[in-house]
Amino acid sequence: MCLIIFALDAHPRYRLVLMANRDEFYTRPSQPAHFWEEDKNILAGKDLERGGTWLGITKKGKFAAITNYRDPKNIRKDAPSRGELTAEYLRNNLNPLKTMFQVQHKAQQYNGFNLLLGDAEDLFYYSNYAKSIQKVGQGIHGLSNHLLNTYWHKVGLGKEKLENYLKNNATLEVEELLELLEDETQPEDEKHIQQTGLPIEYEKMLSPMFIRSSDYGTCSSSVLLWDMDNKITFAEKIFKFGKACQTQEFRFELE
């Protein structure tokens, strides 16, 4: 993922409300969200190049999501896939905190990442740049390719959109939340564009919530609703070269 906006215990009917955009090179092979053949407990997309996932949840309520920490000067081509970290947690029998401790011990093997791991009790955040495990508290949070709640244009805009939507809607609609993610607005002032070491024109292209270019952009948008009765709704909208081509929805009750 490259943008995750989520509300934890911030709506009377939902424990977790999450919306996210996955940005990637269009040519990178991947599967949309599905219950994995090798483990039907896991609902997640799959990176067919390295085998991991960017966002997933299990029927028992284990939740995982990851974004890259953008630091182009320190990319190692031989580093293991960051998507392994989410997939390992969804497969194992450990709680999120114990898994985070395991991740912390091997974190520097990986290129920069931001990891969210949760269950029905807690949600934790860890980055191998911040190097400390953080329990995520109640409220609306945003995560892109820097640390949790770092203000970038897309993060600030996404948090504002989600906050307003939650305030004005007793019942949430996945179609409306997916639409919130399709915002291509760039900062009005260049000084508000994030600076991560890339050429300014590339930084500008990467600044909106929804990204569109000739070879790279938003490949999928996802919405996860976890209500107070432990019923899950997971929706995903797939894009090819910036054009919507498929929307799917899964509903189930946690075991």
N, C-alpha and C positions, 0 to 999 in steps of 0.2 A: 504494500500500500504506500501511497505517497501523501494521502490526506485522510485523517481519521478525526471526526468530530463526534463526541459522545456525551451523553448526560447520564450520570449515575445517581440514582435515588433523587431525581429532580422533577419527577412527575408522579401524581398520586396513583396512576394505574400501571406504571412501568418502572421496574428496577433499573433496566438499562435500555437506553435508546442510542443506537449508533448508526452513523452514516459515513461512508468511506469511498474514496476513489482510488483505484489502482492505475498508476501510470507506468507504461512500459514501451519498449520498442515494439512496433507492430509485428515484426517478424518473429518475436520470441514465442515459441509454442507453449500453450497452456490449455487446461481444461476448465470450463465453468464450474461453479459449485455443484457438488454431487455427493452422495454417500459413497465413500471409497469402497471399491471392490474388496480390498484386502482388510478393511476394517469398517464394517457398515455402521459403526457407532459414530464415525466422523463425517460431518458435513463441512466441506471446504472445497475451494478451488485447488488446482494443482499445477505447479510449474513443471512442465514436461521436460525442460532442459536439465533441471537439477533435482526434481522430485519433491520439493518442499511446498509450503503454502504461505500465503500472505494473510489469510483470515479464515478462521474456522471455529466451529462449536461442536460439541459432542452431545449425544442424547442424555448424558448424565450431567450436563451443564458446565463442562470445562470449555473455556473460551480463550482464544489466542489471536493476537494480531501483531504485525510487525511493520515498521517502516525503515527504510535506509536513512542513515545519518549522512548527509551530503558533505563530503570532504574529498574533492577530486584529487588533491595532491597526495593523498595517502591511501589510494586504492591498491590492493594487492590482488593480482590475477589468480594467485594460487590459494586464496583464502577459501574455506568451506562455505557452502551456501547458507545464508542467513535464514532462508526458509526452513532449514532443518530444525531450527529452534522451536518454531511454532508446531511443526509436525510431531516432534519428539514429545512435547507436552501433551498434545491431544491423544497420543498413543499410550503414554505411561499412566501409572496408577498413583502418582504423587500429587500433592496439593500444589497450588501455584507458588507458595513461598518456598517450599523445599526445592521445587524445580528452578526457581530463580537463584537459589544458592548454588545449584549445580552449574547453571549458566554463568554465574559470576566467576567461577573458577576457570572457565575456558573462554571467556568473553573476548580476550585479546587475540584469539586466533582468527576472529572474524573481522571483516570490514565493518565500518560504523553502522550501528543499528539502534532502534528504539523498540522495546518489546513490552507488550501488554499481555499478562496472563491472569485469568480470573476463574472463579467458580461461583457457586450460589452464596458463598460467604464473603469473599474478598476479591479485590482487584489490585494487582501490583504492576508497577512500571520499573523498567531498568534500561539504561543505556550504557554501552561500553565507553561512552565519552563522559557521562556524569559519574559512572562507576559506583553508584549507591542504589540500593533497592528502596523503592518508595511505595507506600500504600496509598492508593488513590482515594481521595475523599469525595464526599457528596458534592455535586455541582456539574457544571458544563465545562468540558475540557477539549483541547485541540492539540493535535499532533501531526506534524508534517516531517520534514527532513532535517529538523533540529530538535532540541530537547522539548519535553512535554510543556505545553502552554507557552512556548516561545512565540512572541508575536511576529507572525508573517501576515501579509495581506490576506492570503487564503485562509489562514487559521482564524484570524480575527473576524473575517466576513462569515465564515462557516459557523463559528460560535454564536455570532449575533443572529444569524438566520435560524439556527436551531432553538435558541432561547426564545425568540419571538414566536416560533411555531408552537412550542410547548405551552407557552402562556395562553395562546389563543385557541387551543384545540384539546378538548377533553378526550377525544378518541383520535388516535393517530392513523394516518393512511400511508402505506408504504409508497404508493405512487407519488404522493405529494412530497415526501421526503426525498425520493429519488430525483424529483424535479429540482429540489433545492441544490443538489450537487452539480447541476448542469449550468453553472455560472462561469462565464468566460471573462468576467470583468477583471481588468488589470488595474494596478494602482494608478491614480491620476498623476502623482508626482513620482519621478524616477527615484527619489531618495527613499521612497517607501518600498522599493523592490529589494527582496532579500539578496544578500551578498555572500556567496559560498565559494568564490574562486573561479567561477565560469565567466565567459564574456558577457557583457551587460545585455546584449540582444538575446542571448540564450536564457539568462536569468529572467528577463522580461517575459519570454515565452513560457517559462515555468511558473510564473507568479499567480495565474488564476487558479480557482478551485478545479475547473475543468480545462484540460490542456488539449490542444489540437495543433499538430504540425504535420509535415510531410512524412516523417518516419517514426515519430514518437508522440505519445499522448495518452489520454485516458482510455483504457481498454475495458474497464468495467466499473460500475457503481454498485454499492451494496448497502442494504439497510437491515439492521438486526433489531428486533423488538423483543424484549424479555419482560413479560408482564408479572404482576404480583402473584398470579396463580401458577407461575412457572411454565407458562405456555410461550413457545418460541415462534416467531415469524421471521423468516430470513428471505429477503428478496434480492435479486441480482439483475442488473441490466447490462447487457454486453454491447460493446461498440466495436466496430471495425472501421479503421481509418476515420474515426470521429463520428460515424453514423450508427445510430441504434439499430441492432439487428435481432435482438432476442431479449425477452424478459421472463424470468422464472421466479416462482415463489414456493417456499417450503414452510409447512406448519407442523409442529409436533409438541407434545407435552413431555417435559423432562421426566426421566425415570427416577 
